[in-house]
Each structure stands twice: as C-alpha cells, then as structure tokens.
Amino acid sequence: MYALTIDQRGSRLSDDGVPGLLDLLAGAETVRAFERTVGDEVQGLVSVPDVAVEVVTQVARTGRWWIGVGVGDVDSPTPPSVRAARGPALFAARIAVERAARCTAGVALEAGEGRDAQDALDAETVLQVLGRLVVDRSPDGQEAVDEVRRHATQRAAAEHLGISPQAMSARLQVARRDDEDRLRALAVRLLARADAATS
C-alpha cells in the first residue's frame, strides 16, 4: 500500500491550496480518497503503483507541495476515512513528508516496517528525478505534453494547439517527454518492488 501525505509549501504566506489540490486528485483511483487531514495537509491511500506515480507527478509539477510517500501495510479493517487509518505506511508517509521539505525535489519516500530500505531508496531516487523534471518544465512544454496525452498523437495535439507538427516535436523534445515516460515506467516498477514485503 502507498500512503501519500502532501503538505502545502509556505502556507502561512499563501492562500489555502487544499481545495484546488483535492480537485486535481479527485479522479485518482484510491483505496481511501484524498482529504484534508489537518491544516494545509492532504492524505490518501493508493494500492496501485501506477496511480501513486501519477499522483506524485501531477502534484510535483505544481511546485506548491511537499510530497511524502509511505510504503507498507495499513491496519485492517481500513476505516472509511483516511484520517482514521493507521499502520506502517502512514507512519512512513509522515516521516517522508517531513524529509521532503528538506529535498530540492520536494518528494521523499520512506519504507514502513517489513519493507526493504534499499528498494525504497531506489524508488525515491527516481521519483525525485521525475519531480525535478516536471517542475522545471516550461508552461509551453507542459501544455504540449498534456495535449499529446489528451489527443493520443502529436499531429492531433499540434492541430489543437494551432502549431505545426515540427513545432510540436520540438516542444516535446525540450520538455523531455520521452524521459518522463521512461522515468514513470521505472518508478512504477521500483514502487512495486519497494512494496513487496520482506520475508
């Protein structure tokens, strides 16, 4: 299981970003939906590594949040609200989000009891590189990446943006879209490995 604890950066100096974040995460496939837990903090439970990577990517690109990922078990039965959930994954997410505030990428991952620390470190490393890549991307580059995902082909995305296919290709290259895709795939594999209980 993956517990994600997300804390707003510089919340005392900015507006409450939680409503917007909850809107962003509303479509995520969760075990327990993301909700405000305390103050400007949001938490949710995810069982699928693909979803965890998608959440980290979407949140990291805003540059407004510290993201802590905890990997491990959750006490059963899981209560209806994530605020009442307990277990090693949630404790690990708390440690991770506190570390995330000291990481340049703003993302950290912690292994709960019964999980391998080296596997967790490998997964964290890739998530941090992925986080840096998407937050450093220009608005035009992000728009190009989003349009290709929405329209499936570069040509259709270029037509929608009113630019040539060559211009679209150049934008995607500068945005490092292929690197993002490879990092996402690697992160999914490493998160799955990190969540495998040690014997």
ChimeraX commands (.cxc) that place a marker at each C-alpha (Angstrom):
marker #1 position 0.00,0.00,0.00 radius 0.5
marker #1 position 1.10,3.57,-0.65 radius 0.5
marker #1 position 0.14,6.34,1.75 radius 0.5
marker #1 position 0.66,9.83,0.37 radius 0.5
marker #1 position 0.90,12.81,2.69 radius 0.5
marker #1 position 1.02,16.15,0.88 radius 0.5
marker #1 position 1.76,19.41,2.69 radius 0.5
marker #1 position 1.49,22.92,1.23 radius 0.5
marker #1 position 4.73,24.87,0.92 radius 0.5
marker #1 position 4.82,28.31,2.52 radius 0.5
marker #1 position 1.20,28.01,3.59 radius 0.5
marker #1 position 1.44,30.92,6.01 radius 0.5
marker #1 position 2.33,33.23,3.14 radius 0.5
marker #1 position -0.16,31.98,0.53 radius 0.5
marker #1 position -3.83,31.15,0.07 radius 0.5
marker #1 position -5.21,27.76,1.07 radius 0.5
marker #1 position -4.36,25.46,-1.82 radius 0.5
marker #1 position -6.12,22.38,-0.46 radius 0.5
marker #1 position -9.44,22.79,-2.34 radius 0.5
marker #1 position -7.61,23.05,-5.66 radius 0.5
marker #1 position -5.39,20.09,-4.82 radius 0.5
marker #1 position -8.39,17.95,-3.92 radius 0.5
marker #1 position -9.97,18.88,-7.27 radius 0.5
marker #1 position -6.74,17.84,-9.02 radius 0.5
marker #1 position -6.73,14.46,-7.25 radius 0.5
marker #1 position -10.47,13.80,-7.39 radius 0.5
marker #1 position -10.19,11.34,-10.28 radius 0.5
marker #1 position -7.38,9.24,-8.80 radius 0.5
marker #1 position -8.12,5.56,-8.20 radius 0.5
marker #1 position -7.69,5.32,-4.43 radius 0.5
marker #1 position -8.29,2.88,-1.60 radius 0.5
marker #1 position -9.28,5.88,0.52 radius 0.5
marker #1 position -9.84,9.22,-1.18 radius 0.5
marker #1 position -7.57,12.17,-0.64 radius 0.5
marker #1 position -8.87,14.51,2.02 radius 0.5
marker #1 position -7.69,17.30,4.25 radius 0.5
marker #1 position -6.28,15.78,7.41 radius 0.5
marker #1 position -5.12,18.83,9.34 radius 0.5
marker #1 position -4.45,22.43,8.35 radius 0.5
marker #1 position -3.00,22.55,4.85 radius 0.5
marker #1 position -2.20,18.85,4.65 radius 0.5
marker #1 position -3.84,16.21,2.45 radius 0.5
marker #1 position -3.60,12.44,2.70 radius 0.5
marker #1 position -4.81,9.45,0.68 radius 0.5
marker #1 position -4.24,5.72,0.27 radius 0.5
marker #1 position -3.37,4.09,-3.04 radius 0.5
marker #1 position -2.80,0.40,-3.80 radius 0.5
marker #1 position -1.59,0.64,-7.41 radius 0.5
marker #1 position 1.95,1.90,-8.16 radius 0.5
marker #1 position 0.85,3.50,-11.45 radius 0.5
marker #1 position -1.61,5.67,-9.56 radius 0.5
marker #1 position 0.96,6.63,-6.93 radius 0.5
marker #1 position 3.37,7.73,-9.67 radius 0.5
marker #1 position 0.65,9.71,-11.44 radius 0.5
marker #1 position -0.29,11.50,-8.21 radius 0.5
marker #1 position 3.32,12.36,-7.42 radius 0.5
marker #1 position 3.87,13.64,-10.96 radius 0.5
marker #1 position 0.73,15.77,-11.05 radius 0.5
marker #1 position 1.35,17.29,-7.63 radius 0.5
marker #1 position 5.10,17.80,-8.11 radius 0.5
marker #1 position 4.64,19.77,-11.31 radius 0.5
marker #1 position 2.72,22.48,-9.44 radius 0.5
marker #1 position 5.78,23.26,-7.30 radius 0.5
marker #1 position 3.45,24.10,-4.39 radius 0.5
marker #1 position 3.60,20.97,-2.25 radius 0.5
marker #1 position 5.90,18.71,-0.23 radius 0.5
marker #1 position 5.09,15.09,-1.08 radius 0.5
marker #1 position 5.73,12.18,1.26 radius 0.5
marker #1 position 5.17,8.60,0.10 radius 0.5
marker #1 position 4.96,5.86,2.69 radius 0.5
marker #1 position 5.22,2.24,1.55 radius 0.5
marker #1 position 3.95,-0.58,3.72 radius 0.5
marker #1 position 0.95,-2.11,5.39 radius 0.5
marker #1 position -2.19,-0.38,6.64 radius 0.5
marker #1 position -4.07,-1.73,9.64 radius 0.5
marker #1 position -7.14,-3.77,8.74 radius 0.5
marker #1 position -10.00,-3.16,8.52 radius 0.5
marker #1 position -9.32,0.12,6.76 radius 0.5
marker #1 position -11.70,2.77,8.10 radius 0.5
marker #1 position -13.91,4.77,5.71 radius 0.5
marker #1 position -11.81,7.92,6.16 radius 0.5
marker #1 position -8.05,8.06,5.67 radius 0.5
marker #1 position -7.90,10.34,8.72 radius 0.5
marker #1 position -8.72,7.34,10.92 radius 0.5
marker #1 position -6.34,4.91,9.16 radius 0.5
marker #1 position -3.27,3.59,10.95 radius 0.5
marker #1 position -0.29,1.42,10.13 radius 0.5
marker #1 position 3.34,1.43,8.98 radius 0.5
marker #1 position 2.60,3.01,5.58 radius 0.5
marker #1 position 1.01,6.06,7.22 radius 0.5
marker #1 position 3.77,6.44,9.78 radius 0.5
marker #1 position 6.31,6.20,6.95 radius 0.5
marker #1 position 4.45,8.86,4.93 radius 0.5
marker #1 position 4.66,11.25,7.91 radius 0.5
marker #1 position 8.45,10.79,8.08 radius 0.5
marker #1 position 8.71,11.14,4.30 radius 0.5
marker #1 position 6.79,14.42,4.05 radius 0.5
marker #1 position 8.97,15.94,6.75 radius 0.5
marker #1 position 12.07,14.88,4.79 radius 0.5
marker #1 position 10.53,16.16,1.55 radius 0.5
marker #1 position 10.67,19.70,2.95 radius 0.5
marker #1 position 14.47,19.36,3.00 radius 0.5
marker #1 position 14.77,17.87,-0.53 radius 0.5
marker #1 position 15.24,20.04,-3.60 radius 0.5
marker #1 position 12.74,17.88,-5.49 radius 0.5
marker #1 position 10.14,18.22,-2.72 radius 0.5
marker #1 position 9.50,14.46,-2.83 radius 0.5
marker #1 position 10.58,11.78,-0.37 radius 0.5
marker #1 position 9.71,8.12,0.13 radius 0.5
marker #1 position 10.01,6.05,3.28 radius 0.5
marker #1 position 9.69,2.31,3.78 radius 0.5
marker #1 position 7.46,1.09,6.57 radius 0.5
marker #1 position 8.13,-1.91,8.76 radius 0.5
marker #1 position 8.60,-5.09,6.73 radius 0.5
marker #1 position 9.84,-3.34,3.59 radius 0.5
marker #1 position 13.37,-3.17,2.19 radius 0.5
marker #1 position 15.14,0.16,2.76 radius 0.5
marker #1 position 17.30,-0.12,-0.37 radius 0.5
marker #1 position 14.27,-0.75,-2.58 radius 0.5
marker #1 position 12.65,2.31,-1.03 radius 0.5
marker #1 position 15.76,4.42,-1.69 radius 0.5
marker #1 position 15.82,3.32,-5.33 radius 0.5
marker #1 position 12.15,4.26,-5.75 radius 0.5
marker #1 position 12.67,7.59,-4.00 radius 0.5
marker #1 position 15.60,8.47,-6.25 radius 0.5
marker #1 position 13.57,8.00,-9.42 radius 0.5
marker #1 position 10.57,9.91,-8.02 radius 0.5
marker #1 position 12.86,12.81,-7.14 radius 0.5
marker #1 position 14.36,12.95,-10.63 radius 0.5
marker #1 position 10.87,12.76,-12.11 radius 0.5
marker #1 position 9.67,15.51,-9.79 radius 0.5
marker #1 position 12.53,17.80,-10.79 radius 0.5
marker #1 position 11.92,17.16,-14.47 radius 0.5
marker #1 position 8.24,18.12,-14.41 radius 0.5
marker #1 position 8.57,21.13,-12.10 radius 0.5
marker #1 position 11.37,22.60,-14.25 radius 0.5
marker #1 position 9.35,22.27,-17.46 radius 0.5
marker #1 position 8.18,25.45,-19.18 radius 0.5
marker #1 position 4.43,26.18,-19.45 radius 0.5
marker #1 position 4.60,25.65,-23.24 radius 0.5
marker #1 position 6.35,22.33,-22.75 radius 0.5
marker #1 position 3.80,21.17,-20.19 radius 0.5
marker #1 position 0.97,22.23,-22.44 radius 0.5
marker #1 position 2.45,20.19,-25.30 radius 0.5
marker #1 position 2.84,17.10,-23.09 radius 0.5
marker #1 position -0.72,17.43,-21.81 radius 0.5
marker #1 position -2.15,17.84,-25.30 radius 0.5
marker #1 position -0.38,14.74,-26.61 radius 0.5
marker #1 position -1.77,12.71,-23.71 radius 0.5
marker #1 position -5.23,14.12,-24.38 radius 0.5
marker #1 position -5.22,13.63,-28.14 radius 0.5
marker #1 position -3.07,10.47,-28.41 radius 0.5
marker #1 position -1.00,11.65,-31.39 radius 0.5
marker #1 position 1.44,14.52,-31.87 radius 0.5
marker #1 position -0.29,15.56,-35.09 radius 0.5
marker #1 position -3.72,15.86,-33.44 radius 0.5
marker #1 position -2.21,17.69,-30.49 radius 0.5
marker #1 position -0.40,20.10,-32.81 radius 0.5
marker #1 position -3.61,20.82,-34.72 radius 0.5
marker #1 position -5.42,21.53,-31.47 radius 0.5
marker #1 position -2.73,23.99,-30.40 radius 0.5
marker #1 position -2.56,25.56,-33.87 radius 0.5
marker #1 position 1.12,24.78,-34.39 radius 0.5
marker #1 position 2.97,22.66,-36.92 radius 0.5
marker #1 position 3.91,19.03,-36.21 radius 0.5
marker #1 position 7.55,20.10,-36.35 radius 0.5
marker #1 position 6.97,22.76,-33.69 radius 0.5
marker #1 position 5.15,20.22,-31.55 radius 0.5
marker #1 position 8.02,17.77,-31.87 radius 0.5
marker #1 position 10.48,20.47,-30.83 radius 0.5
marker #1 position 8.40,21.43,-27.80 radius 0.5
marker #1 position 8.17,17.81,-26.67 radius 0.5
marker #1 position 11.90,17.33,-27.08 radius 0.5
marker #1 position 12.71,20.39,-24.97 radius 0.5
marker #1 position 10.09,19.26,-22.42 radius 0.5
marker #1 position 11.83,15.86,-22.24 radius 0.5
marker #1 position 8.59,13.98,-22.70 radius 0.5
marker #1 position 10.36,10.71,-23.58 radius 0.5
marker #1 position 12.49,10.98,-20.45 radius 0.5
marker #1 position 9.37,11.50,-18.36 radius 0.5
marker #1 position 7.72,8.42,-19.87 radius 0.5
marker #1 position 10.77,6.26,-19.11 radius 0.5
marker #1 position 11.08,7.62,-15.59 radius 0.5
marker #1 position 7.40,6.98,-14.93 radius 0.5
marker #1 position 7.70,3.38,-16.09 radius 0.5
marker #1 position 10.81,2.84,-13.97 radius 0.5
marker #1 position 9.16,4.45,-10.95 radius 0.5
marker #1 position 6.17,2.11,-11.25 radius 0.5
marker #1 position 8.44,-0.94,-11.29 radius 0.5
marker #1 position 10.50,0.29,-8.35 radius 0.5
marker #1 position 7.46,1.24,-6.29 radius 0.5
marker #1 position 6.04,-2.24,-6.83 radius 0.5
marker #1 position 9.34,-3.74,-5.70 radius 0.5
marker #1 position 9.50,-1.43,-2.67 radius 0.5
marker #1 position 6.03,-2.57,-1.60 radius 0.5
marker #1 position 6.98,-6.27,-1.68 radius 0.5
marker #1 position 7.14,-7.46,1.92 radius 0.5
marker #1 position 10.48,-8.86,3.02 radius 0.5
marker #1 position 10.44,-12.40,4.39 radius 0.5
marker link #1:1,2 radius 0.2
marker link #1:2,3 radius 0.2
marker link #1:3,4 radius 0.2
marker link #1:4,5 radius 0.2
marker link #1:5,6 radius 0.2
marker link #1:6,7 radius 0.2
marker link #1:7,8 radius 0.2
marker link #1:8,9 radius 0.2
marker link #1:9,10 radius 0.2
marker link #1:10,11 radius 0.2
marker link #1:11,12 radius 0.2
marker link #1:12,13 radius 0.2
marker link #1:13,14 radius 0.2
marker link #1:14,15 radius 0.2
marker link #1:15,16 radius 0.2
marker link #1:16,17 radius 0.2
marker link #1:17,18 radius 0.2
marker link #1:18,19 radius 0.2
marker link #1:19,20 radius 0.2
marker link #1:20,21 radius 0.2
marker link #1:21,22 radius 0.2
marker link #1:22,23 radius 0.2
marker link #1:23,24 radius 0.2
marker link #1:24,25 radius 0.2
marker link #1:25,26 radius 0.2
marker link #1:26,27 radius 0.2
marker link #1:27,28 radius 0.2
marker link #1:28,29 radius 0.2
marker link #1:29,30 radius 0.2
marker link #1:30,31 radius 0.2
marker link #1:31,32 radius 0.2
marker link #1:32,33 radius 0.2
marker link #1:33,34 radius 0.2
marker link #1:34,35 radius 0.2
marker link #1:35,36 radius 0.2
marker link #1:36,37 radius 0.2
marker link #1:37,38 radius 0.2
marker link #1:38,39 radius 0.2
marker link #1:39,40 radius 0.2
marker link #1:40,41 radius 0.2
marker link #1:41,42 radius 0.2
marker link #1:42,43 radius 0.2
marker link #1:43,44 radius 0.2
marker link #1:44,45 radius 0.2
marker link #1:45,46 radius 0.2
marker link #1:46,47 radius 0.2
marker link #1:47,48 radius 0.2
marker link #1:48,49 radius 0.2
marker link #1:49,50 radius 0.2
marker link #1:50,51 radius 0.2
marker link #1:51,52 radius 0.2
marker link #1:52,53 radius 0.2
marker link #1:53,54 radius 0.2
marker link #1:54,55 radius 0.2
marker link #1:55,56 radius 0.2
marker link #1:56,57 radius 0.2
marker link #1:57,58 radius 0.2
marker link #1:58,59 radius 0.2
marker link #1:59,60 radius 0.2
marker link #1:60,61 radius 0.2
marker link #1:61,62 radius 0.2
marker link #1:62,63 radius 0.2
marker link #1:63,64 radius 0.2
marker link #1:64,65 radius 0.2
marker link #1:65,66 radius 0.2
marker link #1:66,67 radius 0.2
marker link #1:67,68 radius 0.2
marker link #1:68,69 radius 0.2
marker link #1:69,70 radius 0.2
marker link #1:70,71 radius 0.2
marker link #1:71,72 radius 0.2
marker link #1:72,73 radius 0.2
marker link #1:73,74 radius 0.2
marker link #1:74,75 radius 0.2
marker link #1:75,76 radius 0.2
marker link #1:76,77 radius 0.2
marker link #1:77,78 radius 0.2
marker link #1:78,79 radius 0.2
marker link #1:79,80 radius 0.2
marker link #1:80,81 radius 0.2
marker link #1:81,82 radius 0.2
marker link #1:82,83 radius 0.2
marker link #1:83,84 radius 0.2
marker link #1:84,85 radius 0.2
marker link #1:85,86 radius 0.2
marker link #1:86,87 radius 0.2
marker link #1:87,88 radius 0.2
marker link #1:88,89 radius 0.2
marker link #1:89,90 radius 0.2
marker link #1:90,91 radius 0.2
marker link #1:91,92 radius 0.2
marker link #1:92,93 radius 0.2
marker link #1:93,94 radius 0.2
marker link #1:94,95 radius 0.2
marker link #1:95,96 radius 0.2
marker link #1:96,97 radius 0.2
marker link #1:97,98 radius 0.2
marker link #1:98,99 radius 0.2
marker link #1:99,100 radius 0.2
marker link #1:100,101 radius 0.2
marker link #1:101,102 radius 0.2
marker link #1:102,103 radius 0.2
marker link #1:103,104 radius 0.2
marker link #1:104,105 radius 0.2
marker link #1:105,106 radius 0.2
marker link #1:106,107 radius 0.2
marker link #1:107,108 radius 0.2
marker link #1:108,109 radius 0.2
marker link #1:109,110 radius 0.2
marker link #1:110,111 radius 0.2
marker link #1:111,112 radius 0.2
marker link #1:112,113 radius 0.2
marker link #1:113,114 radius 0.2
marker link #1:114,115 radius 0.2
marker link #1:115,116 radius 0.2
marker link #1:116,117 radius 0.2
marker link #1:117,118 radius 0.2
marker link #1:118,119 radius 0.2
marker link #1:119,120 radius 0.2
marker link #1:120,121 radius 0.2
marker link #1:121,122 radius 0.2
marker link #1:122,123 radius 0.2
marker link #1:123,124 radius 0.2
marker link #1:124,125 radius 0.2
marker link #1:125,126 radius 0.2
marker link #1:126,127 radius 0.2
marker link #1:127,128 radius 0.2
marker link #1:128,129 radius 0.2
marker link #1:129,130 radius 0.2
marker link #1:130,131 radius 0.2
marker link #1:131,132 radius 0.2
marker link #1:132,133 radius 0.2
marker link #1:133,134 radius 0.2
marker link #1:134,135 radius 0.2
marker link #1:135,136 radius 0.2
marker link #1:136,137 radius 0.2
marker link #1:137,138 radius 0.2
marker link #1:138,139 radius 0.2
marker link #1:139,140 radius 0.2
marker link #1:140,141 radius 0.2
marker link #1:141,142 radius 0.2
marker link #1:142,143 radius 0.2
marker link #1:143,144 radius 0.2
marker link #1:144,145 radius 0.2
marker link #1:145,146 radius 0.2
marker link #1:146,147 radius 0.2
marker link #1:147,148 radius 0.2
marker link #1:148,149 radius 0.2
marker link #1:149,150 radius 0.2
marker link #1:150,151 radius 0.2
marker link #1:151,152 radius 0.2
marker link #1:152,153 radius 0.2
marker link #1:153,154 radius 0.2
marker link #1:154,155 radius 0.2
marker link #1:155,156 radius 0.2
marker link #1:156,157 radius 0.2
marker link #1:157,158 radius 0.2
marker link #1:158,159 radius 0.2
marker link #1:159,160 radius 0.2
marker link #1:160,161 radius 0.2
marker link #1:161,162 radius 0.2
marker link #1:162,163 radius 0.2
marker link #1:163,164 radius 0.2
marker link #1:164,165 radius 0.2
marker link #1:165,166 radius 0.2
marker link #1:166,167 radius 0.2
marker link #1:167,168 radius 0.2
marker link #1:168,169 radius 0.2
marker link #1:169,170 radius 0.2
marker link #1:170,171 radius 0.2
marker link #1:171,172 radius 0.2
marker link #1:172,173 radius 0.2
marker link #1:173,174 radius 0.2
marker link #1:174,175 radius 0.2
marker link #1:175,176 radius 0.2
marker link #1:176,177 radius 0.2
marker link #1:177,178 radius 0.2
marker link #1:178,179 radius 0.2
marker link #1:179,180 radius 0.2
marker link #1:180,181 radius 0.2
marker link #1:181,182 radius 0.2
marker link #1:182,183 radius 0.2
marker link #1:183,184 radius 0.2
marker link #1:184,185 radius 0.2
marker link #1:185,186 radius 0.2
marker link #1:186,187 radius 0.2
marker link #1:187,188 radius 0.2
marker link #1:188,189 radius 0.2
marker link #1:189,190 radius 0.2
marker link #1:190,191 radius 0.2
marker link #1:191,192 radius 0.2
marker link #1:192,193 radius 0.2
marker link #1:193,194 radius 0.2
marker link #1:194,195 radius 0.2
marker link #1:195,196 radius 0.2
marker link #1:196,197 radius 0.2
marker link #1:197,198 radius 0.2
marker link #1:198,199 radius 0.2
view
